[in-house]
Amino acid sequence: MQDTCPSTHKNSHIYIRCLHDACKLLGGEHKLASYLGVDVQDVEAWLMGRGQPPDWVFLKCTDLLQQRA
């Protein structure tokens, strides 16, 4: 199984773009799911635009991205 982050469209919702950037930074969907403490299926669905992650997921990803900037 390959652990990748699906590409996002430039016009994607800010939550999805942030999740995608965190996914790339950590090295894949499984690592992001582990970091967030959620099922990888949830991360995959959010990255594909199926549903929206909870606010706390978005905030945790923005914190991660700021720390690594």
N, C-alpha and C positions, 0 to 999 in steps of 0.2 A: 504494500500500500504506500503510495507516494503522499507525502505530507506537503501540500502546496497551498498557496492562497490564490483563489480565483481572481482574475482581473476585475476591476471595477470601472464603471463608466465615470467620466469626469463630472457628470451631472447627478451622480448618486447622492443620496441623503448623507449629510455630514456624519451621522452615526456609522454608516457603512464604510465611508472613506476612512474614518478613524480606526475602525475595527480592522480594515484591510492593512493600514499602515502598521498597526500593532502586530498583526499576523506576520507581515514581512519582517519586521524587526526581530521577533522571537524565533522565526524560522519555520512557521507552518501552523496549520489549523489545530493540530493535536497539542502543540506547545502552548498556543493561545488558550485553548480550552482548559488545559491544566493550570495555567496562570490565573485564569478567571474562576476556576473551580466549577465549570459547567461541562455538560456533555458536548463532545465534538460535533454531534448532529445539530445542536443548537447553533454553534459557531458557523457551521456550514450553511445552515438555513439563513442566518442573518447576513452572511457574506453574499449570498445569492439573492438577497432582497426579499426573502420570505419572512415576513414579520420584522419587528424592530427590537433590538436588544433593550433591556431595561436601562434606565438612566444610570444605575450604579456601574453597569458594564462599560458604558460610554465614558464615564468619569474615570474609571480605573485605567482604561486605555489611554485617555488623554494624560493622566498622571505618568504612565509609563513612557509615553512619547516625550513628554517634557523632561523627564529625568535623563533620558538618553540623548537629548538634543545638545 
